Amino acid sequence: MLQKREKVLLLRTFQGRTLRIVREHYLRPSVPCNSPLCPQPATCRNDGKLLSSEVTHYMIPDWKVVQDYLEILEFPELKGIIFMQTACQTVQHQRGRRQYNKLRNLLRDARHDCILFANEFQQFCYLPRERGESMEKWQTRSIYNAAVWYYHHCQDRMPIVMVTEDEEAIQQYGSETEGVFVISFKNYLDNFWPDLKAARELCDSILQSRRERENESQESHGKEYAEHLPLEVLEAGIKSGRYIQGILNVNKHRAQIEAFVRLQGASCKDSGLASDILIHGMKARNRSIHGDVVVVELLPKNEWKGRTTALCENDSDDKASGDPPSEPMPTGRVVGILQKNWRDYVVTFPSKEEVQSQGKNAQKILVTPWDYRIPKIRISTQQAETLQMCEMPVNTPGNPWKVSPEEERERQDLRKTHLVFSIDPKGCEDVDDTLSVRTLDNGHLELGVHIADVTHFVAPNSYIDIEARTRATTYYLADRRYDMLPSKLSADLCSLLGGVDRYAVSVIWELDKTSYEIKKVWYGRTIIRSAYKLFYEAAQELLDGNFNIVNDIPEFRDLDEKTRQARLEELAWAIGKLTDIARHVRAKRDCCGALELEGVEVRVQLDEKKNIHDLIPKQPLEVHETVAECMILANHWVAKKIWESFPHQALLRQHPPPHQEFFSELRECAKAKGFFIDTRSNKTLADSLDNANDPNDPIVNRLLRSMATQAMSNALYFSTGSCAEEEFHHYGLALDKYTHFTSPIRRYSDIIVHRLLMAAIAKDKKMEIKDNLFSNKDLEELCRHINNRNRAAQHSQKQSTELFQCMYFKDKDPENEERCISDGVIYSIRTNGVLLFIPRFGIKGAAYLKNKDGLVISCGPDGRSEWKPGSLQRFQNKITSTTTGGESVTFHLFDHVTVRISVQASRCHSDTIRLEIISSKPYMSPDTELFHQSSLLLKSDLVKEVTRSVEEAQLAQEVKVNVIQEDYQKYCQTKGRSLYMLLEEIRDLALLDVSNSYGM
């Protein structure tokens, strides 16, 4: 049953009238407490987020603590926090929307163990404000009263700790109620969270800053700036119309004299003012700065100033100028600030070496505003070491980083026993992965995938970890990248560079020397020293037997001829053996239906001055597949390992099957070339794409694979506790379990997987798990965040590529520039045009066959096009343009045409690529011939041959089993097995559906 309370306020308006304001407040006997200890959860309606049942106490912060220490309360280690409605409303009113939104996001975040309790609507928690009681005392009293009620509501089973900065409250309530403790926030961190060093350091910093502000306030008290009015007076005055709310705008040319307040919110309608309010002079501004949300009191009309008058030192200057006096405009003074305009800054700290060498003089931080119009400044501080990220390891010429003796004892050392090397694109700095292969003493092969051990340098919930979690991924744009981790880690200490010692997490398989069957697998932390940092093109040359590339590999330059030849043969054998293993691994996945999809990937080639030199589509090399297969193998085996150890809280990656209707365009386009695409399963789709080959035009298969890619669903990260095991499957890779483990420098998901793998290894060894793993609920929320950031990164990369494509063609004359003319392939028919793919530049876009004037394209005997009156007629796989003179031209799917590329500028939107068909015949150039020769399918003939051999071996095995089964049926013999087992087999056979023996 609701109880109604009323509060009556009598306020005097600016015009002198008395205004009566009535506030109604309704109370109810039960509101959600969201505690697992609630004796009546149905009555409280605890259907939302619940507090953890594993905490030793509940913590209730006072309103002042929530205001000043919200950054610390966001630490995920702090659990069991109950935010009272009174404290939240205080933050909303006194700290503004940005701080309040941070608090709301914290309460909504499933990863943080905190709830909101509506104490002001609970019948037994609400306390009316007493006459003469200050707002701050009433807020503290209300929160303490709610804490006592909450303790008794949970049947005195959970201690309550109320943290406050009010010393009087600590003395008054500290020992008033048994089970409810009242202490300061600093004492709370020191006593309850002694291991949370970062939080205690931040708390000390906040306390120091507060003391400095209080000293500054005491020094400035009594000077020309008047104190601001209390918040409740300001709010009441705004509602009554006595005061006006707005945003302060300071004239940067006359900052000492002129400022205006632009009306905001209800003040625009209720004040009746038709213009901004003039604030004349610094004194009337009362400590406010540009961008502050301020409260203004209007001066009497006889004191209003005209703008011209306000800009002069006195009225006599206005008269002496000879200009007519300006109309007086509303003039006022600032009586309070509702919200400060805090700008975001980039802070650069001095290095530890500078601090040690220069002493206190180096204790300055560089503050760079995001707004380039504001100059950079240096701020002196005695807390530079406390404020900067002290978690970063040191690696300088004077103090180089070294492998620690403790890590040497705990890790497997591969520096002298394994030939380890990396294969990456040219110029790559963040080397995540390296490979190794060798022959063991027993004749078997050993394959190793060694991944950068990022988690050694990035501790859970550290500053770097929190920032990396927020970013979630590295953003790769056409000409630059934005790292997830600091460059000292991503490009140096974590990067598996050549010739230096590095920590790694390795997966090592023992393989049969001929069949490459996996005999056993080992996971663990290692120390490696990469011997070679190869780029893809060099590795491909070595794979092809071309040793002339040796001069482009820095590690061979200073060797004598004999040593060079021996090491070159050793490296070539390793690359060849890795490729052979990768072919067999890929063949097994192909037998299960692995898809080979096609994406348009373009590399921007820049010159020394960062100008765009060329756009180069990615050329497929078999060594790309070799590296990719090794990484896929590692990801698959790590996925199995962490799922077996943590079946309900492992991070995996799923790729759901696409909807069949998304394949309709693919099937229709393939049908136009006489191919049938079976999309019932990934196996049938893969086989159909392999068979859809036009020997005269390799672009056809590329386009069909590209259409299949567009029809796919997005692969997503997920927590294994959130769905059934049959939903783990990765459709594109044809694997039952898959994750991302091989790129922890640029993906936060891989960092989580590394921690899971280390915990799984510790669990196998019966050791204590050091890292606190995410629960299923927390991991599910984190996966949602990572998926969102990945989509944003992909979108940014696509937009960056499109931008640089426009920049490349923008400075070129489309009529005379040779590179603006290229060959294009029609891959889709539309009502008024066609969609084209430009293989030379990786561009996809529309070409219109009817222009804005209603003219249609017409092509003469030589193929050249021109615009003439006519009409278009669209068919399923072609479109025909017919002029009024009877001339016609038909464009079919997969026809090659000559295209002119230009840039279409826009005043409102970004520039776009414009494609225009200038000839119905293909455009041939030396570049086109070379491109067609290099446009081979990613799956080489050797991989196809291995796939066929694996399938034939499986088929032979099935035939052998069928023959044995026929013998059993013919002679009715069980070969030693019991009659009971035979009957069980018959029963199982009766349940089989053999109507579709070739289905998945």
N, C-alpha and C positions, 0 to 999 in steps of 0.2 A: 504494500500500500504506500503510495507516494505521500510525502509531506511537503507542504508549500511554505517557503520562507520568503519574506519580502524585506528589501533594503531601500529606504527612501533617502534620496540626496536632494538637498536644497542648494542650488548654485545660482550665483548672480552673473548675469550676462554682461557683455561689454556696454550695452545700452542702459544698464542699471536695473533691468527687470529680473525678477526671481523666477528661476526655472526649477520645477519639481520633477525629479527623475526617480522612477520606481523600478527596481531590479527584482525579478522573481527567481527563486532558486528552489528546485525540487530535489528532495532526498528520497532514497529508497533503501529498504533493509538489506538488500544483497546486490553487490556488484562483482564482476569477475575478479577473483584473487589470483588466478593463474598459478597456484601452488600445487604440487603433487601431494602435499600434506593436507589439503583441504578436506574437512570432514563431510562436506556436502557439495561435491563438485557439480551435481545437477542443479542445485539451487543457485550456486554462484555462476553457472553457465560458463564453465571453463572450457570453452571449445576452441580457444586460440593457442598461442604459444605459451608453453609451460616452463617454469623454472626447472633447473636440473635437480635431480634427486640425489646427486652425489656431493653436494656442497656441505660444508660444516656449519655454515651460518648464512643468513641473508644480510645484505648490506643496503642501507637506505641513505642516499646522499641528501643533505640539506640543499635548499635552493641556491645558496652561495657556492657550494661545492659543485653543483651541476653547472653553474655559470662559469666558474673559473677553471675547473679541472675536467671539462668534457673530453679533451684530447686524451687524458689518462683513462677516463672511464670507457673509452673506446678500445682499450687493450683487451684482446680476447681472453687473456689469462684471468681477468677479473670476472668472476661468475657470481650468480645469485644476486643481481642488482635489482632493486625495486625502485623505480622512479615514481614519485608521488605526483599527482596532477598539479598540486600547488607549486612544486618546483618547476615543472614543465611550463606552466603558464607564466611564471616569473621570467624564464628564459625567453619566451615568446615576446613579452612586453619590454624587457630591458635589453636584450641582446640582438633583437632584430630577426629578420626572416632567415638569413643565412645560418646563424647559429641554431635557430629552432629547427630548420630543416635537417641539420646534422643530427640533432637529437632524435628527430622522427625517423630518420634512416637507421640510426642505431637501434631503435626499438623494433623496427621492422625486420632488421637483418637477422636471419635465422641462425647465423654463426655466433651471435653474441647472446649470452645467457642473461637476459634482462627483460623486464616487463614494465608496463605502465599500470598503476593502480589509481583508479578514480576516487581518491579519498574525499573530495569535496562533494561527491554525490552519494557517499555512503552515510546512512542515517546515524551510525554510532561513531563515525570518524569526524564528521563536519563540526567545526567550532566557529561560532560567529565572532567577529572582531569586536573587542570591547572598546568602550568609549575612551579615547585618549591613547589607545595602544597603537604603536607604530606598525606600519605594514610589515617590516622585517621581523619584529617580534611575533606578530600573529602568524606569519608564514612558518617560522621555526616551531612555534607551539602546535600548529596544525599538523606539521609533519611528524613531530614526536608523538602526538596523540594517535595518529594513524599507525605509527610503528608499534605502539603498545597494543592497539586493537588487533593488528595483524599477528602479533606474537600469540595473543590469546586465541585468535581465530584458528591458528594452526595447533591448538591444544598444547601450547607451551613446549612443543617438541623441537623447535628450531630457534636458536638464539638470533636476536636481531641486533645489528650493529649500525647505529645511526652516526654518520660522520658529518661534522659541522665545523665551521670556522668561528663560531660564536662561543667565546670563552665563558660568557655568562650562562649560556645554555648547557655547556659541559658541566659547570659547577652545579646548576640547578637540577638537571635531569640525569646526571651521570650515575647516581645510585638510587634513583627514585623507584624504578621497577626492576625486579629480578628478571633476568633473561633479556633485558633491553639495555644495551650499552651505548653510551654517547661519548665519542672521542673525536679528536681532530683527524683530518684526512692524512696528514703526515704521519701521525702515530699509527694510523690504520695500516698504511703501506709498510712502515717499519716492522710492525708486529705480526701482521698477517701475510705479507708478501715480501719477505726479506730477499728472495731470489730475483725479484722483479726490479733489477737494477735500473733499467731504462725509465721505468715509471717513477722511481724515487728521484732520479736525476732531474727529470722533467718537473716534478713537484717542487724540488728545491729551486729550480730556475724560475718557476712561476712565483714562488714566495719572494725571491729576491727582486723580481720585477715589480711585484706589488709594493714592497717596501720602498723601492726607488720612486714609484709613482706617489706614494703617500708623503714621502719627504718633499718631493717636488710640489705637491699640492699645498703642503704646509708653508713652504717658502713663498708660493705665489698668492697665498691667502691674504686678502686685504688690499691687493693691487687693483688695477682698473677693471679687471674682469669680474663681473658679478657671478655668484654661484647660480647654477641651474636650479630650476624649481623641481620638486619631487615628481616622480613619474605619475602618481595618482592625481596630483594637481594638474599636470599637463593633460592627461587623458580626459579628466572631467572638464577641463577648460575647452578642449577640442570639441567634445560632445555638446557643450552648451553654446559654442560659437564665440566664446571670449578669445580663444587662441586659434591660430590657423597653422596647419601642417603643410610642409612643402620641402623641396630639395633646393639646397643652396647652390647657386651658380656664381662663382667669383670671376669678374672680368680680369683676365690675366694681364691686360695692359694697364689697368688701374686697380691692382689688387688691394692697395692700402685704402682705397676710397669707396669703390663701387662693388656691390654684390646684389644679386636678385634672388628672391625665393619663388620658385615655380610651384604653383599650388598642386597638391597631390591628393588623390582619394576624394572623400566626401567634401573636403574643403573647397574643391572647384565649384561644386553646385551650391553649397550652403552659404558661402561667404558673400556671394553677390558681386564679387570683384571681377572686373573685366580685364585686368592686367596683372602682371607679376608685382610682387611687393619689393620695394626698394629698401635695401639695408645700407645706410650711409655711414661709413666710417668703421674702423676696426673695433671700437668699443661696443658698438651696437651689435657686432657679430658675435660677441661673447664666446670666444674659444672655438667656434665652429669653423670648419674648413670646407673647401669646395667638394660637393658631392654628399655632404651630410644630410640626413633627413632631420629637419629642425622644426621647432615650434616657435611661432612668431606672435608677438603682441603688437597690434597696430597702434601707432601714435595718434593723438588727436588730429583732426583734419587740418587745424591751423598750423600744425608742424610738418605737414606733408611737403615734400620737396619735388620740384621738377627735375628731370634727369640732367638738364644742362646746369642747373643750380647745384645739383649734387656733385657734379664733376669739378666744380670750382672750389677754391679754398673758402670763399665767402661770397655773399650776395653781390658785393660791390664789383667783383670781377665780371659777373654776369652782365651787370648794367654797363660796365665799361666796354664790353665787347661789342656793343651795338646790336646784338642779336635780340629778337623778341624773347621775352621770358617764356619758358616751356610750361605746359600744363602740369600742375602738381599731380603726382601719382601716389598710390598708397605706399606709405612708408612705415617701417616698424623696426623692432629690435628682437633679437633671438633670446628667448627665455629658457630654452632647453634643447637637448639633442636626443632624438629618438633612436637614431642608428648612425654609427660612425661609418665613414667611407674608407674601409680598410682595403687597400690595394694588395694585389698579389705581387710578390717580389721573388726574383731568383737570387739566392744568397751564395756567394763564393767565399769559402773559408781558407785561411792560410794553411799550408801543409804543416805536418808535424816537424819537418826539417826546418822550415822557416821559423816556427815557434821556438824551437830549441836553439837555433843559431842567432836569432835576432831578439829574443827575450820578449819583454812586454810590448815593445814597439811593434811587434808583428801581430799583436792581438787585435786585429782589425778585420772586419768582414766587408766584402764588397756587395752592396745591395743594388740590384739591377731591376728597375720596374719593367713589367711586361709592356707598358705603354712607352713607346720609344721617345715620346715627346718629353718625358720626365728624365732628367739627367741621372746618371749613376752617382752613388754616394758611398763613402766609406764610413762605417760606424765602429767606434772603439768599443771593445768589450773585454772583460776579464774571463769570459766563459766560452771562448772560441773552441777550446778542446772539448768542452761539454756539449756544445751545440752541433759540431760537425760529426759526421759518421765515423766514429772511431773503430768501427767494425772492419774497415778496409785493411787488408794486409799491405805491408810495405815491400816495394820492389823498385829500388833505385840503383844507379851505378855504384853509389857508395855503400849501399846496404841491400845487396841482391837477395831475392827470395831463394830459400833452399828447402829441400826435403828434410823434415824433422826426423830425429832418431826414433821418436815414438811411432810415427807413421811407417817408417821402414820396418819396424818390428811387426806391425799389425797388417801390413799390406803384402801382397805377392809382388815381388820385384821382377819385372819383365825386361829391364833395360838391357841386359846382356844375353838374354836367351831368345828374344823374339825380334824379328824384322817387322817393325811397326811403321806404317806410312799412312798418309791421308791423301784423298783425291777430292778436290773441291774446284769451284769456278776460279778463274783468274782474279787476283786481288782480294780473295776472301780473307778476312781477319779473324772472324769468330769461328774457329775450327772446332766443331762439336765432336766429330767422330774420326777414328782411325781404324785401320784393319791390319790383320796379320794372318799368315798361313804358313804352316811348316809341317814337315814329316816327322812323326814320332818314332821312337826306337822300336815299337811293335809293328811298324809299317803303316799304321793308320795316319790319317791327316788330322791336323788341329786347326780349326778356324776360330779366329778371335775378332770380336767387335769391341772396341774400347772407346768409351764415352767420357767426356769431360766430367769430372767429379765436382759439380757446382755446389752440391749440398755440403761439401766440406767447408766452403767459404761462406755460405749463406745459411745461417742458423734459423730455425723456425721462429717466426714472430719477431725477428730482428727488424731494424729499420729498413735494411736492404730487402729483406723478404717481404715486408708489407708493401713496399713500393713496387717490387716485381710482381706481387700478386695483383696489385691494382692495375698495372699495365698489361699483364697476362701474356704478352707476346711482343716480339720485335717487329716494328713496322718497316717493311722493305719497299721503298719508293723507287722510281726510275733512276734517280741520280743520288740517292742518299738512303740512310737507314736511321731509325730511332730505336736505340737499344732498350731492351728490357732490363738489363743489368748495367752497372757502371762500366766504362770502357776499360778500367784497370782490371776488371774481371773478364769481361766479354772478349777483349782483344789481347789480353796478356796472360794473367795467371790461370784462368780457366781454359783458355784457348790452347789446343793441342798442337802447338807450333813445332817446327822441325828443329832438332838438335838441342832441345832443352828438356829438363825433367818436369814431368807433370803428373798430377794425381788423376786417376781414371777409375771408372766403374766398368768392369769387363764382363762379357758373356763369352765363354769359351766352350766350343763343342769338339768332341772327338768323333771323327767321321771314318766310315769305311773307305779305303783308298780307291775302290773301284765304283761301288754303287753310291757312295756318299751318304749312306744311311747313318743317322745320328745314333751313336752308341751311348754317350753320356754328355752331360752339360754341367758347367761350373759357373757360379755367379760370385762376384766378390770385388773388393776394392784392390786396385793395383797401382804400381808406379811404372810409368812408361817413358820412353824417350823416342819420339818419332824420328825416323831416319830420313824421310823424304816428305816434303810438302808439295805434292804433285797437283797440276791442274788437269782437267778432263782431257783436253786435246793431247797433252803429252802422254798421258796414260794410254790413250787410244792408239797413238803411234807405236808405243812399246808393245801393245797387244797385237798390233798388225805386223810386228817385226821390223819396223823402221827405227833403227838406232841412231839416225842422224839427229833426232830430237834431243840427244843427250846434251847438246850445248845450251839448250833452254832450261835445263834443270840445274839450279845453282849448286846442289850438293855434289855434282860430278866435276865441277870446274877445276878444282885444285888437286885432283888426284892424278897419279901417274898412270900411264896407259894400261899397264897390267892390272892394277887395282881397279881402275875404272871399268875394264872389260869384265872382270869377275863380278863386281858389284852390279853392273848393268845386267848381266845374265841372271843373277840372283833375283833382281827386282822384276825382270821380264817374266821369269818363271812364276813368281808370286802373283803377278797380275793375271797371267794366263790361267793359273790354277784357280784363283778366285773367280774368274769369269766362267770357268768350266763348272765349278760348284754352283754358281748363281744360275747357270742354265738348267741344271737339274732341279734346283729348288723352285725355279719358275715353272718348270715342266710339271711338277707335282701340283702346284696351285692351278695351273691351266687345266689339269685333269678334273679339278673340282669346280671349275667355272670362273677362274680369275679373269677380270676384264682388263683390257688394255685400252684406256681411254685417251682422248686427244684434247689438249687445251692450247689456246693461242698464247704463247709466251714470247714477248719481245724484249730484247735487251737494248738499252739506249747506249750508244757508243759516244763518249765525250772526248773532246780534244784536250790539250793541255790547259786551255783557257776556259774549260767547262762549257764550251759551246757544243751543240749537238752535231756530231759528225755523221752519224748514220743510225738507222734502225735495223737491227739484225734479229730475225726470228731464231729461236733456239733450234739448233741442229741436233737431231737425235744421234747419239753414239751408243755403242753397245756397252761401253764402260759406265754410262749413266745407269743402265739396267743392272750392271754388276754391283755397283755401290747400293742402289736402291733395294735389290734383293737381299743383300746382307743386312741392311737396316730393317727391312720388313721381317726377316727371320728373327732378329734380336727382339724387336717389338712384340712379336708373337710369343716367343718363349718367356719373356718377362711378364707378359699379360697372364700367361698360364700360371706362372710362379706366384705372383701377388694375389691372384684370385684363389688359388689353392690355400694360401696362408690366411687371407682375409676375405672370405667369400661375400661379406656384406658391406665392405667399405673399401673396395679397390676401385681405382679410377681406370676405366677402360674406354675404348672408342668404338662406337657402333655405326654401321652404315645400313640403314633400313632399305629393304627392296623398294624400288620406285613404283609409282602408280602406273598401271598399264596404259592409261589414256595418254600419258606423257610421251609414249613412244609412237603415237599415231603419225606425226610428221616424219619421223625416221623411217617408218615402214613405207610410207607413200613415196618418199624420195628414193629409197632403195628400189622400190618397185619400178620406178621410171627407168632405172638402169638394168632391169631384169633380175634384181637380187631379191631374195626373200629373207627377212629378218625375223627370226623366232625369238620373241621376248618373254617366253614363259618362265625362264629361269636365267640365272647369270651364266650357266654353262651353255645353254642354247644360244643366248645372245652373243657370247664370246665366239662360239663356233661360226655363227652367222656373219659376224663382222670379219672374221678371218677369211671367209669364203667370198666376201663382197669386194673382190679385187678386180679393177679394170686394168689389164696389162698395159693399155695405152695411156692411162691417166692415173697416176698414183694419188692425185689430189682427191679423187672420189672417195677413197677409203678414209682419208684424213677427215673429210667433211662428215662422213657417216659416223665416224667415231666421235667427232665433235658434237654432233646432234645427240648421240647417246649420252655424252657427258652432260649436256644441258638438261636431259630428261631425268638425271639422277637426283635423288634426295641428298641433302647435305649430311656428311658424317659428323657426329656429335660426341662429345665427352659425356660420360654418365657414371654414376655410382652403382656398383653391382648390387647394392641392397635396394635399389629403386625399381628394378624390373626383373622378370624371370630370365633364367639362363638361356632359354631358346631365343631371346631377343638380343643376345650379345653379338650375334653373327655380323660379320663385315661383308656386305654384299659384293662390293667391288674387288676386294682382295681374296674372297672365298676362304676366309678363315673364321673359325668358331670363336676365337678370342683374339683381340688386338688392342694395343695401347700405343702411346707415344713415350719412348724412353730415350731416343737417340739424339735429341736436340735440347738439352736443358739450358743452354746459354740463351736461346731465343724463345723458349716456350715454358711457361710456368707449369703446365700440365706435366711435363717431363720431370720437373723438380719434385712434384708430389709423387710421381711414380718411383723416382730414385729413393725417396724416403721410405716408401712402401717396400721396395726391394730390400733395402738395408734392414728394415724391421722383420721381413720374412727370413732373411739370413740369420738374424739374431734369434728369432723364434726357433729355427731349426737347431741352433747350437744351444738352446735352452738358456740364452742370455737375456739380460734385461733389455727391453726395448726403450731406447733413449728418447726418441722423438714421440711427442703426443700426436697420434694419428687422428685425422678427421673422422667424426662419426658419419654415418650414412646421410643424415639430414644435413650436416654441415658440408659434406662433400658434394651433395646434390646441388646445394646453393652455389658452391664454388664452381662447379661444372657449368652451371647456367651463366655465371659471370664470364668464365673463360670463353664459352661459345659465343657470347655477345661480342667480346673483344676481338675474337677471331674474325667474325663477320665484318666488324668495323675495319680491321686490317686489310681484309680482302677487298672491301669496297674502296679503301684508300689507295691500294695498289692499282686497282683497275682505273680509278680516276687519274692517278698519276701517269699511267701509261697513255691514256687518252690525251692528257694535257701535253705530254711530250710529243705525241704524234702530231698534234696541232702545231706545236712550236716548230717542229721540223719542217712542215710544209708551209708555214705562214710566211716565211721570208722568201719563198720561191715563186717564180712566175709560172702559173699553171699552163700558160700558153706556149712558153718557150723552154722551160726547164725539163730536161729529159727524164729526171727521176719522178716527175709528177705524172708521167704516163706509165702505166703498168698493166699487167695481165690480171684479170679478175674472173672468178668462177661463180656462176649463179647457183645458189644453194636453196633458195626458197622463192616462191611466186606469190605476189601480192596483187591487190586489185588494180593499183595504178603504178606498179613498178616491180622491181625484183630486189632481193637481198644478195649482196655480193661478198665474196671473200677474196682479199688481196694477199696471196701467199707471200709475196716479196716483203711486205711490211707487217703482216699479221693483222690487217685491218678488216673489220666486218662492218658493213653499213648498207644503207638503202640507196638505190639508184632509181630515180623516177623516169617513167616512160611517157608521162604527160606533165607538162609544165603548168605554171599558174595561169597562163593565157589560154589554156585549153588545147594547145598544140601537142601532137604526139610525135614520137621519134620515128624517123624514116631512114633507112639505110640503102644506099645505092649498090650497084654491082661490085664496087671496090670495098664495100663494107662501111664507108664513112657515113656518119649520121648527121641529120639535120632535122629541124622542127618544122612540121607541116600540119595543116588542119586534118583531123581524122578522129578515129576512135580506137579503143582498146577492147579486146575480148580475151577474158581469162579462162583457161582450162585447168584441169587438175595438175598437169605437169608442164604446162607451157603457157605463154601469153603471146598474143598476136596483136601487132600494131598495124592498122590499115588506114591509109590516107584517103582523102576524098577523091584523089586521082586514080585510085585503084592499086597503088603500090602497097605491099605488105611485107612485114618482116616478123619472124617468129623466134622467140627466145625460149629454149628448153632448159630444164634442170640440168646442171653440170656443164652447160655451155661455157666456153671460154670467150671472153670479150675483152676489148681494149678499153681501159678506164682512165679518165683524167681525175687526179686527186687535187683538191683545193681545200681551203679553210673558209668556213662560213662564220663570219663574225656576228655577234649579237650584243646589244646594249644591256640587255637584262640578264642574259645567261652566259655561260662559258662558251668559248668557241667550239665548233664541232667540225668534224671531217665531212666534206661534201664529195660524193662520188658521181661521176657523169660518164655514161657510156658514149664513147666517140667513134666506136667501130664495132660492128657485130662479129668481127674476126678476132682470133687470139692475137695477143701482142707477144712477139718473140724477140728476145735480146740475148746476148751472152749470159747475162745474169739469170734470165729465165731458164735457159738450158742447164746452167750450173745448179739452179735451185731444184729443178725437176730431178736431176741426178742424185742430189742429196736428200730428197724427200722420201727416203726409204721408210718403211714401217719400223716402228720401234722394236718389234719382235723380229729378230734376225732369223735367217734360214736355219742356223745351227740350233737355235732355241726350238724352232718348229720340228726339226728332226729329232731332238731329244724328247720333245713332247710326244711325238708319234711313237718313239721307241718305248716310252713309259706306258702309253696307252695299250700298245701291242702286248707288252709284258703282263699288264693287268688283264687283258682279254684272254691271253693264253692261260693265265691262272684260273679265270672264270670257266674256260672250256674244260680244264683239267678237273675242276670241282664238279662240273656238270657230268662228265664221264663217270666219275666215281659215284655220283648220285644215281646215274643210270644203272651202274652195276648193282648198287644196293637194291634198286627197284626190281632188276631182272632176277637176281638170285635171292632176294629177301633176306640178306644177311646183315648183321649189325657189326661185324668185325670186332667182336669181343665186347661190345657194349650191351647193356641189359635191355630186356624187353620194355621195361618202364621208360627208359630214355628214348627208345624208338617211338613209343606211344606219345611221349611229350613232343617229339619232333613233328609227328603227324598233326598233333593239335596246333602247334605253332604254324605249320604250313597252311592249315585251314584258315588262319587269320590273315594271311598275306593277301595284298591286292596286287595281282600281277597284270592288271589291265594296262598299266603304263610302266613297263619295266625300264624305260629310258629316262623317266622323270627324275627330278632332284629328290 
